[in-house]
Amino acid sequence: MQENKPSDLLARRLGIDLFSAASAAFGVSPFITIVDRNKLGAALKRGFADLFTRPHKFVRTPAFLLVFGVYCATYTTANAIDTICSYTNLDNQTPKFLGTTIANMTTCIYKDRAFTRMFGIVAPKGLPLGSYGLFATRDALTIAASFNLPSVLAREFYDRKYFLDYETSQNFSQMLCPAAVQIVSCALHLLGLDLYNRPGISWSSRFNFLAKNYAKTTITRIARIGPAFGIGGVGNRVIKERVSELVFDRQQVGVVATAFK
């Protein structure tokens, strides 16, 4: 049997990256779509009722496809950067942070604009520069906590014997980090919104607004980001690992890794 070229094997690994990213995104996007569109309890119930009674129609809606596109693009970017950096013997942390941040922010902007046209009740106004900066920092923190920090923390937990096996440490870290960072990023989120909604008011009034809304908004953001990058992150990694085990044997993986060093 003819041996596969390293470039062919790399292409297959990138195909696995896309498949695992799409699978994870498809799994978490229904929940995120419903939460993004519906903020009230009754509306949430209707959203989940549509999902479970008419799933074939739900997954064809523009709202679902937009959300799926955001997370598929984000996970695909992270996976592909991991693969390419592994084969070129480069550190993946900075490229993955920059790549996933760009992918997530650009697709989120497109999705939010489309949602505003589809579901908004008032015309949007220009976003203040301060809000742009706060939202960008908020999203960068979430991306770093979702794609960079979990692997570092998982190794630390495992080395300190907090977990008996490394996979459990990975899963715990992936679930913890995106949710925990919302404790910090929620304040940036609220201040960005307040700059947009109430321009020109005093900072004491802004801090009162922050204190009043911080707890409930943090809980809401954890409930949304947890599935998106916690459950989704675990699913993406596990699917990628399991499919790779089925497609490649250890010898092939070694050939590719050696060829790209």
N, C-alpha and C positions, 0 to 999 in steps of 0.2 A: 504494500500500500504506500502511495506517495506521501511523503511527510509534508505537512502544512508549512507554508512560509510564515515567519514571524508576523509579517504584515497582515496575512490572512487571519491569523489567530487574534491579532489586535482588533481587527474589524469585528470578529465574532464577540470579543469581550465588550466592545462598544455597543454591539447589538444587545447583549445581555444588560448593559447599563440602561439602555433605553427601555427594554422590557420591564425591568424591575422598577424603574422610575414611574413608568406609566401604570403599572399594577398598583403601586403604593398610592399614587395620586388618585387613581380611580376608587380606591378603598376609602380615602378620607374626604374626597371632594363632596359627596352628598351632604354630609353633616355641615361642612363649612359653607356650602351654598345656602342651606336653610338658615343658618345663623346669620350670614351676611345679609340676607334678604329680609329676615323677620326678626324683630327685636322684642315683640310682645309674646306672652305665653300662648294666647289663642292662635296667633299666626304661626308660632313654632309648631303647635299641634297640627295645624293644617298642612304645614310643610312636610312633616314626617308622615302624615297620612297619605299625601300624594306620593311620597317616596315608596312606601310599602304597598300601596294599592295599585299604583301605576308606574312601576319602576322603569319600564321600557319607554314611557313618555318622558319621565323625569330626566333621564340621562341624555335626552335629545334636546332639552331646553337650552337656549343660549346662556342662561345663568350658570347652569352646571358646566357647560363646555368651556366657559370663560375661566371658572375656578379650576377646573381640571387642567387647563392650559397653563395656568400660573404654577401649579405644583409639579406638573409633569416637566415643565421647562426647568424649574429650580432643581429638582432631584436629578434630572438628566445631566445638567451642568455639573453638579457635584460629583456624580458617578464618573462622568467622562474625565474630569480633571484628576480624580483619584487614580483612574486607570492609566492615563497618559503620564502622570508624574511617577507612578510606580515603574513603568517601563522605561522611562528616561532617567531614572534614579535621581529625581528631584524631590525636594520637600514639597508636600502638597498643601500646607497650611495657608500660606499667603495666596497662592493662586485660587484655592478653593473659596476662601473668604471673598476675594474680589469678584470671582466669576459668579458665585451664587448670589452675591449682593446685587450685582448688575442684572442678572437674569430675573431675580425676584422683584426688584424695584420696577424695572421697565414693564414687566408683564402685569404687575399690580396696578401701575398707573393706567395702563390700557383697560384692565378689568374695571377699575373704579370709575373711569370715565364712561364706560359702556353701561355700568350699573346706574350711574346718575341719569343717563338718557332714558333707561328703561324704567327705573323705579323712583326717580327723584320727583319731588313735588314743587320745587323751586329751582330757578336757574342758578347754577353755581357761579360764584364770584372768584376773582383771582386770589390765589393763596399767598399770604404774606411770606417774605423771605425767612422770617424767624420760624414760621410753621414748617417751611421746607426743611430747614436745618434740624429742627426737633424731630420731625418725622423720619428724616434720613438717618439720624442717629439712633432712633428707636428701632428702625428696621435693621440697621447694621448690627446692633446688639443682639437682636433676635436671630439673625443669620449666624453670627459667631457662636452663639449659645446652642444653635441647632446643628451646625456642621463642623465646627472646629473644637469646641470645648468638650463635647461628649467623649471623644477618643482619649483626650488627655486625662479627663477625670476618671474614665473607666480603668485606665492603666494604673492610676494612683490608688483607686479603691482596691484593685486586685493585688497590687504590690503590698498594700497594707493589710491584706488578708480579710477585708471586709466581706468578700464574696468567695465562695469555694471554686467557682469557675469563671473564666473571663467573659463568656457570653452573657451570663447573668449581670455581671458588672457593666457590660456594654448596654444592655437593655435598660438597666436602672438609670444609668447616666443619660441615655438618650431621652428617657421620659422626664427626668428631673430638670435638665438644663434649660430647655426652651420654656418650661413653665416658670422656673425660678427667676429667670431674667425679667419676667414681666413685673416683678416687684419694683425694679428700677425703671424699666422702659414705660410702664404705665404712667408715671409722672410726666415723662416727656410727651406721651400721647395726649394727656389732658391739657398740658400747657400749650401744645400746638393747636389743639382744637379751640382753646380759649382765645388765643391770639387771632384765630380766624373769625370766630363768632363775636368777639367783643373787643374790637380794636380800640386802643386809646384809654383803657381803664388803668387804675392803679395796680401795682403789684400786690398790695395787701388784699385787694379784691380777688386777684388771681389765686393767691394762696388759700383764701377762704374757699374758693371754688374747688381747688385741688383737694383740700382736706375733706370737703363734703362728699366728693365723688370718687375719691381714691379707692376705697375698700371695694365697693361694688363693681367698679370698672376693672380693677385688678382681677377679681374673681371671674368676670366675664371674659377678659382677655386670656386668662389661664385656660378657661373652658374651651376657647377657640383655638389657641395656639397649641395646647396640649395634643389634641388629635392631629393637627396639621403637621407638626414637626416632631412630636413625641411618638405617637403611634405610627404615624407615617414614616418617620425615620427608622424605627425598628423594622417595620415591614419592608422598607426599601433595602435595608442591609441584609435581612434574612433571605428575602427572595433572591437577591444578587448572589449571595453565598450558595444557596441551595441549587440554583440553576447552573452556576459555575461548576459545582461538583458533578452535576449530571452531564454537562457538555464537555468538560475538560478532565483529563487525568493529570496527575501531579507532574508527569514528565513534560507534557505540553506546556503547562503553566511555567515550569522552569525554563524551557526553551525560550519562551517569549520574554520572560523577565531578563534572562541573560543577554538576549539579542539587543535589548533596548537600553542596556546599561552603558 
